[in-house]
């Protein structure tokens, strides 16, 4: 198929879609609707709801030629409960015709109300406290994996044993003649055995050291160890720098699986939120949903009536994670930043599940199809997603993403927490040396006392 024909076909299909949309009868033409939108200025402050519903209503009103008025409400709960009625009761009692709210489609809701085409698409994500910098204790051992450390320790022991054995054998071979006292013993002049230890550890710690023997077998083993120690030292020092300067402010979680696999992390959700609603309407017995239910049931404050109640539990020292739609999490991040001037929260790296919400009308409403077509036109021209940049402007310093500490315009000096491991090694070595010194003093004191008693 050639390119001009393809372009012509696309244009023809687009024209057909436009004609079908405009030729469909508009049941809302000239009508007046009573609408519930919890973010309306006439409602009490703090009610939860979609921020873009107001401008969507205004567009639909102009596009479909209808007028509307707001109905005042004092709560944002959709479904009725033991605590009171929900917003759906206004539809059932014919007090309004449209609920412009985040209505997530479920089997139970589809039986009692009409839902329009999905007007808002989002993801359920996790809000976590911004992690603080911790002591980098493991930086000293991180350059090598544990099998290398074990192999290095075994190599040190083997090299010392081989060097000592070769030295003893060479001393025995070069010993003097038999003594004349008839004992049949050789006079063997032994060298200090500590020289092998000093040579092995000296090369490993880049301190060098002279070879205790000039015999060829001994020097071959010593040369091989020098080469191996050079490789170990170069590999260790080159990698150690990376682990010293690497950021150590690890996030509390990265995904839902970190919550499932950890017994000390508490998941917080909104009572009328997506996750709690999904768990109520989902009868699956999968491990993931079962573990989430178990986590929520294990913490008495895991289900919060309001987002603000969950945010109060999100202290830096806590192990709490709040899950909700990304737009609501960004609202809380922005409000906290405006209040404190600090970025105390961020969104975890991976989202949990995608979600979509619709507007609700009374069952078998004649306006459902017209509203759905108007919403589809909005998505077609891309206005719904673009409005987020107007209504939810995030500060560049605190946009909800993990903080980037690799700043090109400023070189950060190494902090004490990054080299904590080196100081711990120094403290351990000094402690061992002090213990060795005290042990030598105790042994020498005992020998002096024995010498006095013998005299």
N, C-alpha and C positions, 0 to 999 in steps of 0.2 A: 504494500500500500504506500503510495507516494505521499509526500508531506502536504501539498496543497489540499488533496482530498481529505486527509486526516483533520486538518484545520477546519475545513468546511463542515465535516461531520460533527466535530465538537461544538461548533457554533450553532448548528441545527439542533442538537440535543439540548443545549442551554436555552434556546428559544422555546422549545417545547416545554421545558420545565417552567419557565417564566409564564407561558401562556396557561399552563395547567394550574399554577398557583393563583393567577389573577382571575381565572375564569371560575374558580370554585366559589360557590355562594358564601357570603360572609354573614354568618348568623349574629355577629356582634354589631353590625352596622346600626348606629343610632341607639344602642342599648346603654343602660346605666347599671353599673355593677357595684355591689358592696364588697369591699376587699379587706382582708386582714393581712397586714404586714407589720411584724413585731418591731421593726426598726423605725417605724413612723414616729415623728416627733411628738405626737399626741399620746403615745404609750409611755409607760414608766421607763426610766433609764435602766440599762443593764440587761434588757431582754435579748436573748440570743436569736439570730436569724440571718438570712443572706443579705449582705450589704447591697448587692446589685439588683435586688428585686424592684426597688423604686424606679430605677432608670429603665429596667425592662418593661415595667408597667407603663411608663410614660411613652416608650417607643411603641408598644402594642396598641396603646390608646390612640396614638396618632395614625398608626398604620392601618388599624382595623376600624377606626372611626367609632369609638365608644367613649363614654365618660365613666368615672368611678369616684367613689368616696371611701374613706378609711373608716373601719370599725375599731373602736378602742378595745384593747384587751389588756389583761394584767399578768399574763403568763405566756410561755412559749411552747408548752407541752402540746403535742399533736394528738396523741391517743388519750382517751379518758382513763383514769386510774382510780384507786381507792381514795387518793388524796383530793380528787375533784375532777371536773370536766376538762376536756381538751379542746383544741381548736377545731377538731372535726365536729364537735357538737354544734358549732355555729352553722356548719353546712347542713347537718341533719335537721336542725330546728329552723332552717330557712332564714337565718339571721344574716347570712352573707352568701355570695355566689362564688367567691374565689379566695383561696388561702395561698398567698404568695410567700411560701416558706420552703425550707429545705425538707421536702417530703421524699424520703427514700422509698422506693417501690418494694413492697413485700407482698406475699400472697394474701395475708390478712387484710392489708389496706386496699388491695385491688378489688376486694369483694364489697367494700363499703363506700369507696369514693372513686371518682374518676381522676386519672392522672394525665397530665399533658406530656408532650415530648420532653425529654431531659433538657433542662435549661442550664444546669451548672454541672460541670465535671470536675472532680477533685480526687485526691488521694488521702487515705488515712495514714498519718505519720506519727512520729513519737517526739515529744518535747522533752529534752533532758537539760540539766544544769550544765553550764559551761565548765569543763573540768579545769581544776587548778593544777599547777605544775607540781610534780611529785619528785621525791629524791630518786636519782638515777643510780640505784645501788648495783644493779645487774650489768652496768655498762662494762665492767672489768672482765666479765666472763662471756658476754654476748658475742664477741668476735668469733669464737669457736663454738661449735656444737659439742654436746657432751661426749660423743664418741671420740672426738679429737682430743679433748682433755684427758679422757681415760687412756687413749693411745699414747699421749705425750708422757703421762705418768709412768706407764709401763716401759716406755722407751728409756726414760731416765734411769729407772731401776736396772734395766738390762744393760745399759751402757756402763753404769758404775760397776756392776758385777763383772762384766767382761773385762774392763780395764783393770780392776783389782786382781782378777784371776791371771790375766796375762802378766801383770807386774810381779805377782808372787811366783809364777812359773819361771820368768826370766831371772829373778833373784835366786831361785833355787838352782838353776842351771849354771849360774856364774858364781856359785858359792865356792869357798876355799876348800882346801884339801881336808881330809879327815884329821882330827886332832890326835896327838900322840898319847893321850891318857887312856886309850883303850876303850873308850866309850863308844866308838863307832859313829859319832855324831858329826854333822857338817856345821861349820860356822857360817850362818846366814845373816847377812846385814840387811835388815828390812828398812825400806823407806817409809816415810809417813803416809799412812793410808788416806789421810784427809785430803791429799793433793788431788785424788781422783774426783772427790766431791766438789772441790773448788773449781776444778777445770770444767766439769760438766755444767754446773750451775752458772759459772762465770760466762761461758759462751752463750748459754740460754738467756742470760740477763744482759747481754751485750757488754760485759765487763772484760771479756778476753781472759787470758791466762796462759802461762808457759806450759808446754807439754812436759809432764813429769819424767818421761823416758824418751830416749833417742833411738830405741830399737824399732825396726821396720814394722813388725806386727802391731805394736802399741800405737805407732804414729798413724797407721792405716785406719784403725778404729777411731782414733782421735780426729783424724781428718774428715772421716765420714760424719761424725757427730757435729763437727764444726759446720759442715755444709748443711746438714739437716737443721741445726739450730738457727743458721742464717735464714733459711726459708721460713721457719716458724716465726722468728722475730719480725721479719719483713711483712709477712701476711698478717700478723697480729696487730702491729703498730699502724699499718695502713687502714685496717678496718676499725680499729679502736676509735680513731678520730671521728668516724661517721656516727658511731653509737654515742659518743660524748655530746656531740652537737645536735643529735636528733631530738625533736620535740618529744617530751615525755608526758604531755597532758592528754592522755588517752581518753576518748569519750566513754561514757558509762555503758552505752550499747551502740551497736551498729544496725541491728535488725531485730525482728521479733524473735529470732532463734536465740539471741543472747538472753532474752527474758525467760524463755522456756528452759534453757540450760542452766540458769542461775537461780539458786534458791533464795538469795538475799535481795532480789530486785522486785519491787512492788509495782504493779501496773495500775494506773489510775485512769478511769474512764468516766464520761458523763452518763448519767442515768438514761437520758434520752438520746445518747450519742449512737454513732454508727456501730461500734463494736458491741456494746451491750444489746442493741437491737438485733444485731446479727446472731449473737449467741442465743437469744431468746427464740428467734424464729428458725434457727438451724438445728436440726436434730442429728447432724452427722456425729459419728463417734470417732473421728480422726484424732490422731495424737495431738496435733497442733491445737485444735479447738478444745480438746479435753484439758490440755495443760493451761490454756488461757483461763478457762473456767476455774480450774484449781487455784491459779494464781490470784484471781479476783476474789474467790471465796476465802482465801487464807488471810487477807488483810481487811480489817473491818471498815476502813475508810476508802476502799478502792472505788466505790461508786459514789460520785459527787452529784448533788442536785445542780450546781452551777460550776462553770469553768473556774470562777474565782476561788471556789472552795478547793479545787484541785491544785491551783497555782500556789495557794498558801502552804501546801505540803511539799512544794518543790524547792526545798532548801539545798544549798550547796553540799552540805554534809550528809544529806539523805540519799537513799537508794531508790527514789521514786521516779517513775517515768509516766508521763501523761500522754494518752493517745486520743487524737481527734482529727478532724479534717484539717488539711494544711492551712487553709485560709484562716481558720480560727486560731491556730497556733501562731501564725504570723501576727495576728492582731494582738495576742498576748505579749509577744516579743517586742512589738512596737510600743505598746503601752508601758511595759516595764522599762524600756530604754528611755522613754520620755520622762518617766517618773524618777529613775535613779541615775540616768546619765551613763549607765554601764550596761554592757551586754552580758546578762546573767543567764540567758537561755539560748539554746540552739536546737535545730531539728536534726534527728539522727540521719545517718547516711542513706539508709534504705527505707522505703515506705512499706506499709503492710498490705494494703488492698486498695483498689480503685473504687470510687463511689460516684454515683450520679444522683441528682435530685430533681424533682419536678414540682409543678404547682398542682394543687388539689382543687377539685370542684365537686359539687354534689353528684351522686350517682346518676348516670344517664343525662348529664347536663348537655344542652344543645350547643354550648360554647366550647366544648373540649376540642373539637376538631379545628376550629378557627384559631384558637390560641396555640395549638400545636404547630400549625402551619406558620404562624407569625414567629414563633420561637425558632423554627427551622430556618427561616429567612435570616434571623439574627446570627445564627451559627454560620450560615453560608457566607455572609460578608465579614465574619470574624470580629464582631464588635464585643461579644460577651467576654472573650479572653482579654481583649484590649482594655476594657474598663477596669480590670484589676490594677493596672498601672496608675489609674486615676484615684481610685478609692483606697488602695492599700499601698501607698508609697513606702518602701522600706529604706531605712537609713543605710548608707554604704558601710558604715562601721558595724552595723548589726543587722544583717539581712537573713539571719537564721541558718546560714551555712556554717560548717566547721571553720574555725578561725585559721587563717593562713599566716603562719609565723615566719615564713621565708620572705622577709621584706628585702627588696633589692636596694631600696634607698637608704637603709639604715643597718649597720652591722651591730648586732646585739652581742655584748660581752658574755662570756661563759659564766653562768651562775654557779653558786656553791652546790646546788642540788644536782647539777649535771656531773660533777666529779666527786659525788659522795662516795662512790665505790672505791676510788683511789685512796681517799682518807681512811676508809674502813680497813683497806689492806695495810696501810701504814700503821694504823692503830693495832691491828692484829700482830704485825711483825714486831712492833715495839713491845707489846705485851709478852710475846714469846721470848724475846731477848731478855726482858726483865726476869721472867721465870727461870730462864737458863742461868742467869747471873746469880739469882737467889739459890738455885740448886747447887751451883758450884761453891758458893760460900758455905752452904750447909755441909756439903761433902768435905771440903777442906777443914772446916771447924771440927768435924768428927775425927778426921785423920790426925789433926794436931792433938786432940784429947787422947786418942789411942797411943800416940807416940809418947806423950807425957807419962801415961800409966805404965808403958813398957819400960821406960828408963827408971 
